Amino acid sequence: MDAYCEFTLAAGRRLTGVPEDHPCARVHGHTFRVRLTVSGPVDPRSGFVVDFGDVQRAFAPVHEALDHRYLNDIPGLENPTSEHLAAWIWNALVVTLPPLSAVEITETGSSGVVYRG
């Protein structure tokens, strides 16, 4: 079964891998939606795949590192596309949140990515 928690991050960025005349080459910001999906069996005792509080605690330091930051200044996010952001979050969480199965980033109401490691 899959379970998920959603979070938001407000952050600025400038994409460095696009032509200079591309709108995203300029500094801009998003309120990103981050959905963390965990997968596994339902524990017969707790009735959970994972305790949502555990997901929230695991994500807290990642949120602190990214929220209201200029993403280009963060090591590993020098070109902070949503694709790179999803992989960065995965790498930050996969050890502390082992049932993690997907990181979804939505940067607008209709555009986003899903990373599955």
HELIX and SHEET records of a PDB file:
HELIX    1   1 PRO A   23  ALA A   25  5                                   3    
HELIX    2   2 PHE A   52  LEU A   66  1                                  15    
HELIX    3   3 LEU A   71  ASP A   73  5                                   3    
HELIX    4   4 SER A   82  LEU A   93  1                                  12    
SHEET    1   A 5 ARG A  69  TYR A  70  0                                        
SHEET    2   A 5 ASP A   2  ARG A  13  1                                        
SHEET    3   A 5 HIS A  28  SER A  39 -1                                        
SHEET    4   A 5 LEU A 100  THR A 108 -1                                        
SHEET    5   A 5 SER A 111  TYR A 115 -1                                        
END                                                                             
